[in-house]
Amino acid sequence: MNRTNISSGTPWESIVGYSRAVRVGPYVHVAGTTAADSNGDIVGADDPYSQTIYIIKKIEKALQDAGAELTDVVRTRIYVTDVTDWDEVARAHGELFGQIRPAATLVEVNSLLEPEMLVEIEADAICGDTAV
């Protein structure tokens, strides 16, 4: 199967050696995504709900660049720095994935790359069309 690496153009991709998303056949894997904007600034620094909405919109853009849609998502993995934020994160996730209902995992981690980052999400999708 052909492999397509999807880049967001951030400098971190070449430094770390990763892609925003990778598509192999109908499978699309979106890397851990945070609420950092294209300038590296954190969106919603004290707001896990806003960060989650922003992150899922970034994931949606990566999926579209890979020829998939949010409706193709079958799994999300959500990492939070404070598990007591789960209700705000879950509400945002539910608003955007409510009818899609992917398998989801939410776990607390000690920290993310920047202290203002409260949430990081990974997503996996399967889409019917194997062409990119």
Residue frames relative to the residue before (quaternion, step in Angstrom):
aa qw qx qy qz dx dy dz
M 1.0000 0.0000 0.0000 0.0000 0.00 0.00 0.00
N 0.5018 -0.6433 0.4906 0.3061 3.53 -1.16 0.63
R 0.2363 -0.7427 0.6132 0.1286 3.52 -1.19 0.71
T 0.0555 -0.7766 0.6273 0.0148 3.55 -0.98 0.93
N 0.2094 -0.7582 0.6069 0.1137 3.55 -0.80 1.05
I 0.2088 -0.7703 0.5953 0.0933 3.56 -0.86 1.02
S 0.1511 -0.8022 0.5750 0.0552 3.58 -0.74 1.07
S 0.3134 -0.7184 0.5825 0.2153 3.54 -1.17 0.59
G 0.5186 -0.6762 0.3865 0.3527 3.57 1.30 -0.14
T 0.4683 0.6706 -0.4653 0.3383 3.59 1.19 0.11
P 0.5771 -0.6110 0.4081 0.3565 3.60 -1.08 0.60
W 0.5758 0.6201 -0.3788 0.3749 3.60 1.16 -0.53
E 0.5807 0.6139 -0.3850 0.3712 3.60 1.05 -0.65
S 0.7215 0.4150 -0.2630 0.4880 3.59 0.82 -0.90
I 0.6209 0.5398 -0.3501 0.4477 3.60 1.07 -0.65
V 0.7526 0.3846 -0.1986 0.4963 3.57 0.83 -1.01
G 0.3720 -0.7365 0.4825 0.2940 3.57 1.13 -0.65
Y 0.5556 0.5765 -0.4189 0.4283 3.56 0.82 0.98
S 0.3473 -0.6955 0.5839 0.2342 3.53 -1.37 0.15
R 0.5962 -0.5478 0.4435 0.3844 3.58 -1.19 0.56
A 0.7747 -0.0928 0.0770 0.6207 3.55 1.06 -0.84
V 0.1669 -0.7477 0.6328 0.1125 3.53 -1.29 0.45
R 0.1091 -0.7779 0.6167 0.0526 3.53 -0.96 0.95
V 0.0158 0.7470 -0.6636 0.0364 3.53 -0.99 0.98
G 0.8042 -0.0745 -0.0031 0.5897 3.57 -0.38 1.24
P 0.8032 -0.2446 0.1799 0.5125 3.60 -0.79 -0.95
Y 0.5969 0.5975 -0.3425 0.4116 3.59 1.30 -0.13
V 0.0381 -0.7773 0.6280 0.0010 3.56 -0.92 0.97
H 0.0935 -0.7774 0.6218 0.0183 3.54 -0.85 1.06
V 0.1603 -0.7847 0.5949 0.0672 3.57 -0.71 1.11
A 0.4795 -0.6986 0.4649 0.2568 3.54 -0.81 1.11
G 0.6926 -0.4333 0.3690 0.4432 3.53 -1.31 0.26
T 0.1034 -0.8176 0.5659 -0.0232 3.53 -0.70 1.17
T 0.1310 -0.7875 0.6004 0.0479 3.54 -0.91 0.99
A 0.6232 -0.5603 0.4056 0.3649 3.55 -1.33 0.02
A 0.3539 0.7096 -0.5266 0.3065 3.60 1.04 0.70
D 0.3349 -0.7412 0.5447 0.2045 3.57 -0.87 0.94
S 0.7552 -0.4101 0.2573 0.4418 3.59 -1.28 0.00
N 0.6700 0.4613 -0.2985 0.4991 3.62 1.24 -0.32
G 0.5567 -0.6134 0.3822 0.4095 3.56 1.30 -0.09
D 0.4986 0.6388 -0.4334 0.3944 3.58 1.28 0.09
I 0.4237 -0.7044 0.5135 0.2463 3.58 -1.07 0.76
V 0.3006 -0.7338 0.5887 0.1571 3.56 -0.87 1.06
G 0.8445 0.1097 -0.0915 0.5161 3.60 -0.89 0.91
A 0.0180 -0.8774 0.4790 0.0200 3.57 0.97 0.89
D 0.7985 0.2348 -0.1379 0.5368 3.63 0.95 -0.71
D 0.6545 0.5309 -0.2722 0.4644 3.57 1.25 0.29
P 0.2627 -0.8045 0.5094 0.1554 3.62 -0.09 1.24
Y 0.5990 0.5581 -0.3613 0.4463 3.62 1.09 -0.62
S 0.6873 0.4756 -0.2794 0.4726 3.60 0.81 -1.00
Q 0.6353 0.5213 -0.3359 0.4603 3.57 0.98 -0.79
T 0.6605 0.5140 -0.3151 0.4474 3.59 0.90 -0.86
I 0.6348 0.5117 -0.3303 0.4755 3.61 0.94 -0.84
Y 0.6661 0.5087 -0.2999 0.4556 3.59 0.86 -0.98
I 0.6551 0.5222 -0.3035 0.4539 3.57 0.94 -0.93
I 0.6821 0.4800 -0.3064 0.4587 3.60 0.81 -0.92
K 0.6168 0.5211 -0.3453 0.4783 3.61 1.08 -0.62
K 0.6291 0.5099 -0.3293 0.4856 3.62 1.06 -0.69
I 0.6321 0.5166 -0.3221 0.4794 3.57 1.02 -0.80
E 0.6341 0.5350 -0.3272 0.4523 3.58 0.96 -0.84
K 0.6422 0.5141 -0.3156 0.4729 3.61 0.99 -0.82
A 0.6505 0.5050 -0.3157 0.4713 3.61 0.93 -0.85
L 0.6379 0.5209 -0.3222 0.4668 3.57 0.99 -0.83
Q 0.6612 0.5032 -0.3066 0.4644 3.58 0.90 -0.89
D 0.6326 0.5218 -0.3264 0.4701 3.59 1.03 -0.76
A 0.6996 0.4366 -0.2500 0.5074 3.58 1.20 -0.56
G 0.5693 -0.6208 0.3747 0.3875 3.59 1.27 0.06
A 0.6043 0.5218 -0.3579 0.4842 3.58 1.21 0.48
E 0.3279 -0.7195 0.5773 0.2038 3.54 -1.37 0.04
L 0.6726 -0.4733 0.3752 0.4275 3.54 -1.27 0.25
T 0.6342 0.5496 -0.3274 0.4342 3.60 1.07 -0.69
D 0.6213 0.5445 -0.3356 0.4526 3.60 1.26 -0.26
V 0.4970 0.6751 -0.4247 0.3419 3.61 1.25 -0.23
V 0.1468 -0.8017 0.5775 0.0470 3.55 -0.88 1.04
R 0.8055 0.0963 -0.0442 0.5831 3.60 1.21 -0.36
T 0.0289 -0.7538 0.6550 0.0449 3.53 -1.16 0.74
R 0.1510 -0.7335 0.6549 0.1014 3.50 -1.26 0.62
I 0.1074 -0.8127 0.5727 -0.0014 3.54 -0.63 1.18
Y 0.1094 -0.7778 0.6182 0.0295 3.54 -0.86 1.06
V 0.0341 -0.7968 0.6032 -0.0117 3.58 -0.80 1.03
T 0.4391 -0.7011 0.4954 0.2651 3.57 -1.10 0.66
D 0.7651 0.1630 -0.1201 0.6113 3.58 1.28 -0.22
V 0.3521 -0.7833 0.4725 0.1980 3.57 -0.28 1.25
T 0.5754 0.5785 -0.3978 0.4195 3.62 1.15 -0.31
D 0.5817 0.5537 -0.3717 0.4657 3.61 1.30 -0.10
W 0.3724 0.7794 -0.4610 0.2033 3.60 1.26 -0.14
D 0.6640 0.5298 -0.3312 0.4107 3.61 0.92 -0.81
E 0.6553 0.4892 -0.3113 0.4840 3.61 1.02 -0.74
V 0.6500 0.5030 -0.3021 0.4829 3.57 1.01 -0.86
A 0.6682 0.5005 -0.2963 0.4639 3.58 0.92 -0.90
R 0.6254 0.5349 -0.3440 0.4521 3.61 1.01 -0.76
A 0.6693 0.4853 -0.2995 0.4762 3.59 0.92 -0.90
H 0.6368 0.5229 -0.3184 0.4688 3.59 0.95 -0.89
G 0.6787 0.5064 -0.2822 0.4508 3.56 0.93 -0.93
E 0.6252 0.5444 -0.3399 0.4441 3.58 1.05 -0.70
L 0.7616 0.3670 -0.2010 0.4949 3.59 0.97 -0.80
F 0.7699 0.3128 -0.1728 0.5287 3.60 1.14 -0.54
G 0.2897 0.8247 -0.4604 0.1550 3.61 1.28 0.06
Q 0.7584 0.3441 -0.1965 0.5174 3.60 0.82 -0.95
I 0.6176 0.5521 -0.3372 0.4472 3.60 1.20 -0.49
R 0.0140 -0.8780 0.4748 0.0586 3.53 1.06 -0.93
P 0.0573 0.8093 -0.5804 0.0695 3.61 0.54 1.11
A 0.5776 -0.4916 0.4857 0.4345 3.53 -1.30 0.22
A 0.0240 -0.8289 0.5579 -0.0340 3.60 -0.80 0.93
T 0.1214 -0.7518 0.6449 0.0644 3.49 -1.23 0.68
L 0.0551 -0.7698 0.6350 0.0332 3.58 -1.03 0.79
V 0.0558 0.7985 -0.5948 0.0738 3.55 -0.75 1.08
E 0.4190 -0.6708 0.5498 0.2687 3.52 -1.23 0.54
V 0.1136 -0.7664 0.6299 0.0543 3.55 -1.05 0.86
N 0.6439 -0.5509 0.3746 0.3763 3.54 -1.19 0.50
S 0.7719 -0.1911 0.1516 0.5871 3.58 0.96 -0.87
L 0.3183 -0.6832 0.6125 0.2384 3.51 -1.39 0.21
L 0.7919 -0.3656 0.2024 0.4452 3.58 -1.28 0.05
E 0.7799 0.1476 -0.0697 0.6042 3.59 1.00 -0.84
P 0.5789 -0.6163 0.3958 0.3583 3.63 -0.99 0.72
E 0.6491 0.5265 -0.3219 0.4449 3.63 1.11 -0.61
M 0.5752 0.5702 -0.3806 0.4463 3.59 1.24 -0.31
L 0.1342 -0.8200 0.5557 0.0298 3.54 -0.59 1.20
V 0.7882 0.2000 -0.0520 0.5798 3.56 1.21 -0.62
E 0.0232 0.7410 -0.6710 -0.0140 3.55 -1.21 0.65
I 0.0787 -0.8103 0.5808 0.0035 3.57 -0.93 0.92
E 0.1665 -0.7279 0.6573 0.1019 3.54 -1.18 0.79
A 0.0737 -0.8005 0.5927 0.0505 3.59 -1.14 0.52
D 0.1356 -0.7477 0.6441 0.0873 3.54 -1.22 0.67
A 0.0639 -0.7991 0.5977 -0.0041 3.54 -0.98 0.91
I 0.1488 -0.7296 0.6571 0.1175 3.53 -1.32 0.44
C 0.0355 -0.8080 0.5881 -0.0089 3.55 -0.67 1.10
G 0.6075 -0.6375 0.3660 0.3012 3.52 -1.12 0.77
D 0.7141 0.4220 -0.2450 0.5020 3.57 0.99 -0.82
T 0.2907 -0.7945 0.5086 0.1599 3.60 -0.60 1.06
A 0.5698 0.5677 -0.3990 0.4403 3.61 1.23 -0.01
V 0.3117 -0.7358 0.5698 0.1919 3.56 -1.11 0.72
